Amino acid sequence: MVKIGDIELGEFPLLLAPMEDVSDPPFRALCKEQGCDMMYTEFISVEGLIRDAYKSVQKMDIYDYERPIGIQIFGSNEDSMTKAMKIVEKADPEVIDINFGCPVKKVVCKMAGAGILQDIDRMVRLTDLMVRSTNKPVTVKTRLGWDENTKFIEEVAERLQDVGIKALSIHGRTRKQMYKGEADWTLIGNIAKNPKIHIPIFGNGDIDSPQKAKLYREKYGVQGIMIGRASIGNPWIFREIKHYFKTGELLAPPTIDERVDAARKHLEFSLEWKGEKLGVLEMRRHYTNYFRGFRNIKPYRGRLVTTHDPKEIYGILEEIREVYGKMEYHSI
């Protein structure tokens, strides 16, 4: 049984990675339905939290059916991080996660996210402070290093464990790589098999099929897998992986009805949570993924991402259901 502190996650948990503008409550609801074991919020700026910025505070919205859930924060100022921990505690997540992996320039230039990989001592000190600032389990998500010459993640894992983190998620790229190239899980596997490591090690990066999930589970010995981009428009990946683990067989792709129903539910919750304007706008990034691989889908997708009227969007989705329910489509 894999545990984060006292929180039981099953024999081999599948986790939803925290993704900015993606892993919000509407999307998390779909992933939970499809068997995701542990989810994280979008990453939240501690500076936004302590200034009571609406968007930062809203990102802490969690629902009982999502549990267990982690709230992820990022920052670099010790005082701000400590104050933010107290604010996050009031939202009562099961876990508080620190983002030491975001590669985006505007985050990194402030020595937050993956920026702190340039100063490992500072990373450890800040983590130690966070652990001592709360009774909640603290976890970390990070990368292999800043660049090819600074892949110190094996040392980092031991040092972060020593100051009290309860789990470590590792993306198999450096900050310099951003999301380019192939994720290298070799060092992740070394850490997972290190006899000095007794906390769960979750691997992240490029898991986009049940077969790859099984291969990496067996090859690298991680205690769980965190899935990010492959889940966008495809929350079914969680059930597909679990089915493959259990039976060795691949599930049939989701039907057109399942895809349309998911898109409708996603839109409905987005409208409810964000309001009509943002709910419509921020759903646009998802339609391509929900209907990826459908022949001649481009005209429908074009309409979905240009209309501002929710009723019209629902109508277009029903057109897709009717048209593609009568014909075969080929997944990529």
N, C-alpha and C positions, 0 to 999 in steps of 0.2 A: 504493500500500500504506500503510495507516494503522498507525503504530507508537506505542507508549508506550515511550520509550527505545528499546531494541533488540527489544522484544516485538512481533512482527507479529500484527495482528488482522484482516487481510484488507482488501478494497477499501472496504467500508462496514460496519463492525462494528455488531452489535446487542448492547447490554449490558443485563444485569439489574441494576436499581437495588438498593442495599442497603436492606432493609426490616426493621424490628424485628419479631421474632416471625413473619417470613415467609420471608426468604431464608436459611434454614438449609440444612444439607447435604441433607436429604430433598427439599426443594423445588428446590434447585439441580440435583440429579441429573436431575429431570424437564425443567428448562429446557435443560440441556446436551444432553440427548437430542434436543430439538426444534430445535437449531441455534443456541442462544445462544453468542456469540463470546467474551464476557468477563463474568465474574460477580464480585459483591462479597459479602462476608459481611454479616450484620447488623452495625450499628454497635456498637462495643465501647468501654466506658468505660475511659479510661486509669487512673482511680483504682481501678477494679475489678481491672485487670491488675496494677498494682504491689502490690496487697494480696492477690493470688493468689485472688481470688474465683472460686469454681467456675464460675458461669455465664459470667463474662467470659472465663475461660480456655477453656471448652468451645467458645465461639463461634469460636475460632481453628482448630477442627478443619477441615482441608481434605484432599481426596483427590486422587490423581494425575489421575483422569479429569476433574477440574474445571478443570485448568489450561488457560490462564492465569487466575489468580484474584487479586483484591485483598482485603486485609484492611482494613476501615475502622475508624478510631478517632475518638473525640471527647474533648475536654477543653479546659481553658483555662490550666492551670498549666504553666509552662514546664518546671520540673523534672520534674513527673509525665509530661509528654509525652515528654521525652527518655528517661526510664527505660523508658517503655512501648515506645518505638521499638525498643529492644534486645530486649525480650521478644517483640515481633511478628516481628522478624528471625529468631528461632529457629524460628518456624513456617514460614519460607521461602516466603512468598507471592511472586508475581511483582511485585506492586505494593503500596505502602502508601498508602491514601487517607485524607485528613483530611475529616471531616464539618464543614462550615461552613454546613449548610443545614437541619438538623433544627429545626422550629418549636415543638416541644413545650415547654411552660412550664417544666417541671422541669429541662430542659437549658438553655434560653435564660437562665433567671435566674442561672445560674452563668457566664454569658458564654461558654458553649460552643455548639456547633451554630450556628444562625442568630443567636444572641445576639451573636456577635463582629462581625456586620455593623454594629453600632452604633459600632465602633471599628476602622476599616479599617487604620490604622497598626499596631495591635496584631495584627490578622489577618496582615498581611504579615510582621511580626517573628516571629511564631510559626511561620509557614510556612517562613521562611528558616532558623530553628533546626531544624525538622524535616528539611528537605532536607540540611542539613549534618550531621545526626545519623545518617545511614544511607547505604549504598551502593545501596539499592533505589530504583527510581523512585518518586517521590512525586507523587501526584495530589490534586486537590481537587474536592469537590462542594459547590456553594453555590447561592444564590438571587440574584435580581436586586438585592435590597437589603433593608433593614429595612422600609421602607414606600414609599409612592408618591413621597415627597420625597427618598428616599435611594437611588435606583437608580444606584449608582456602578459597576455591574458591568463597564463597558467599561474604566474606569480600573483596577479590581481585576484584571481579566484580564491586562493588561499588566504590572502590578506583580508579580503572582504568577509570571508567566512569567519576569520578570527575576530572581527569587530562585531559579528552578530547577525549578519543577514541570514534569512531563512531559505532562500532559493536564488539561483542566478540563471538568467536567460541570456544566451550569447548568440548574436548574429554573426555568421561566418564570413564577414568582410571587415576591412579596415574602414576608417572614416574616409580616407583618400579615394577608395573605390566607390564610395556612395552606394549605388545599387547596380553597378556595372560588373560584368564578368560573372563567374560562377562562385557561389559561396563555398568556402573551404571549411569543412567540418573536422579536419584532422585535429586541430588543437582542442576543439570542443570535446572530441572523443577522448583525448588525453586527460582532460579534466574530469570527465564523467567516470573514467576508470582509475583515477588517482585515489589510492587508499587513504590519503589524508583528507579527502573531501567527503563529507557526510551529509551535505545539503543537496537537494535536487538540482540537477543541471538540465536545463531545457535548451534544446537546439533550435535555431531559427535561421531561415534562409533557403529559398528555392524549393521548399516542399510543395509540390503542385500536383501530386498524384498519390493514390494509395500505395502503388508499387514502390515509389521513392520513399514514402514514409516508412514502410516496412524494411526496406534496405538500410536506411539510415538508422533506424531503431536498432537493428541487429549489428550493423557494422560499427557504430560509434558508442553504443551502450548508454545513451542518454536516458534520463528518467521520464522524459516527456518531450513533446514537440510543440513549438509555437508557430502558428501559421498566420501570415500576414496577407500579402498581395493576392495569393491564390484563392483567398476566401471572398474577394470583392466580386459581387455579383454571382457568387458561387458558395453560398453557405452550406450547400449539400456536401462539400468536401469533408466535413467532419463525420457525417454518417457513412460516407463512402469509405473513408479510411478505417473506421471502426468495423464495418462489415468485412472489409478485406482482412483485417487482423484476425477476425473471428473465424472466417470461413475460407479464406484464400481465394475468394471469388469476387469479381468486380460487379458492382451494382449497375443496372441500366442507368443511363443519363436521366436527369429529371425531365419529366414530360413538359410539354408546352403549357399544360394547365398548372403544373407546379411553378413554372417560371413566371407566368403571368400572375398567379396568386401571390407569389413572393414579392414581385414588383409592386403590386397593388397594396399589399400590407405594409411594405417599406414606405411607400409614398404616404399612405394614410397616417402612419405613426409620425413621419417627418412633418407633415402638415400640423399635426396635433402638438408636437414638441417644439417646433421652430416657428410656427406661424406660416401663413400661406406663401408669402414672398420667398423667404429663405427655404421653406420646405420644398417648393418647386425647383428653385435654382440649384440647391445642393443635391437633389436627386439626379440631376442630369448626368453626373459622372458615372452613375451606376447602370444606366440602361444598356450601354454597349456591352457590358459584361453579362448582364442577364440574358442577352440574346446573341451572344457571340457564336459565330459559326452558322447562323441561319442564312440561307441563300436569299439574296435580294431584300435584306432587312433594312438597308440604308435609308430608303425613303421614309419608313416608319420611324427609324431612329432620328432622322432629321426633324420630323414633326414633334417627337417627344422632347427634344432639347431646344425647341424654339417657342412652343406655346407656353403661356403663363397661366392658363385656365385649368385648374385641377380636373374639372368635369371633362374637358376635352382630352386630357391625358388618360383618364380612365377609359374614355371611349376608344382611343387609339390602342390601348392595351387589349381591349376586348376584340378589336379588329385583328390584332396579331393572334390572339387565341383562336379566332374563327378561321383565319386564313391558314395558319401553320398547323392547326389541328387536323387539317385535311391533307397535308402533304408531308413528305419526308424532309428532314433537314440533316445536315452532316456537321457533326461537331469537329472542331479543329483537333 
